[in-house]
Amino acid sequence: MNLDRLTDRRGTASLKWDFQKRLAGQEGLLPLWVADMDFPAPREVLAALRRRVRHGVFGYTLEPESWYQAAADWTRARHGWDLRREWLLACPGVVPAINLAIQAFTAPGESVVIQPPVYYPFAECIRRNGREVLENPLRLQGGGYTLDLEHLERSVTDRTRLLILCSPHNPVARVWRREEMEGLAEICLRRGLIVVSDEIHCDLVLPGHCHLPTALLSPQLAGRTVTLLSATKTFNLAGLGGSLAVIPDPELRRRFRTAKEALWTSVANACSVVSAEAAWRHGAPWLEQVLAYVAGNYRFLKDFLKASLPAAGVFPLEGTYLVWLDFRALGLSDAELKRRILHQARVWLDDGPMFGSGGQGFQRLNLACPRAVLREALERLARVLS
Ligand SMILES: Cc1ncc(COP(=O)(O)O)c(C=O)c1O
């Protein structure tokens, strides 16, 4: 696959490319914001979809056993984690599953911990369900982010029920290490918190780093954890939807299932099922190529910024394809930073403050695009910021 080639996504109802006027107030922007890739899916996925489309009937669908098996085989091969069939519940997406967990395990008025800056729907889901957001901001020290375990310890109250962990962490691109996660696990177990571990980025890990599934930390923690997985981020299938909740504990699973059944979300998307299964079974070489390309884009970005916009800080890319950029040294307000990037450079990034506390002065840039698109975006940014 030639990843340097730009596939024109305009006219496909692409959130990233086609809704600029509606979502960003103007057109002609170079979009490097929302977390999908500009690359076509693996060819085995396209072939499976073609076969399915050729069949022509798209009635109500369920996830077949082969779909669960493909997910389990992938997770064992990739992460050394054996998923038992009875632990697995199919869901329409990861964010819907987060909502279900909030509804299943907390009551209105209770609090849910998140660790900003973090994927912004976490806070939205908590608030829109009438629960309280308890922020345990990441600690930024020595040029890197860590979990703030002391602050967590101090902040949890007897009304705190749940902690949503983003692992790997979007937007700061950390792949959490065992020692960090052990500290977190210890607090969660001692304080009786249930962990929702959003591991949608778990396959997008750069060389030299290794994703550790939260549930593998200890059997005790596995019994308090809901892990959310999906083929959609890994293989760029977000427009097809679908996810998997892994819940080893029978009582937590029963409560989650009750919330799920109340929504009547027991019907699958016919194309989602077919594409995810083909991706898990045949997508590994495609993923390796994409990860190598993203790593190359990251090196390109670092070199470019060092030479042409040295005031911009770049955080290490351990996981995800989203790089977290620090523009604080420019001394601009967030409104001015956004004005220059969006209106002058006409580049569409995700604004740091959207990700909650600690996002001020930062921007998130999506590296899963052809290098020429990245180069163009960086040249435009350098013109308005240097
Ligand atoms: C951490 C995280 N969770 C969930 C999602 C979206 O999940 P879904 O599309 O399955 O709802 C994203 C998408 O960017 C994400 O970054």
The ligand as an SDF file (V2000), in Angstrom:
LIG
                    3D

 16 16  0  0  0  0  0  0  0  0999 V2000
   -9.7320    7.2680   23.7450 C   0  0  0  0  0  0  0  0  0  0  0  0
  -10.8480    7.1140   22.7620 C   0  0  0  0  0  0  0  0  0  0  0  0
  -11.9480    6.4390   23.0990 N   0  0  0  0  0  0  0  0  0  0  0  0
  -12.9810    6.2680   22.2370 C   0  0  0  0  0  0  0  0  0  0  0  0
  -12.9400    6.8100   20.9700 C   0  0  0  0  0  0  0  0  0  0  0  0
  -14.0960    6.6550   20.0190 C   0  0  0  0  0  0  0  0  0  0  0  0
  -14.6810    5.4210   20.1410 O   0  0  0  0  0  0  0  0  0  0  0  0
  -15.9760    5.0360   19.3080 P   0  0  0  0  0  0  0  0  0  0  0  0
  -15.8600    5.6990   17.9750 O   0  0  0  0  0  0  0  0  0  0  0  0
  -15.9470    3.5500   19.2480 O   0  0  0  0  0  0  0  0  0  0  0  0
  -17.1460    5.5330   20.1070 O   0  0  0  0  0  0  0  0  0  0  0  0
  -11.7970    7.5240   20.5730 C   0  0  0  0  0  0  0  0  0  0  0  0
  -11.7350    8.1350   19.2490 C   0  0  0  0  0  0  0  0  0  0  0  0
  -10.9020    8.9190   18.9530 O   0  0  0  0  0  0  0  0  0  0  0  0
  -10.7300    7.6820   21.4930 C   0  0  0  0  0  0  0  0  0  0  0  0
   -9.6210    8.3650   21.1640 O   0  0  0  0  0  0  0  0  0  0  0  0
  1  2  1  0
  2  3  1  0
  2 15  2  0
  3  4  2  0
  4  5  1  0
  5  6  1  0
  5 12  2  0
  6  7  1  0
  7  8  1  0
  8  9  2  0
  8 10  1  0
  8 11  1  0
 12 13  1  0
 12 15  1  0
 13 14  2  0
 15 16  1  0
M  END
$$$$
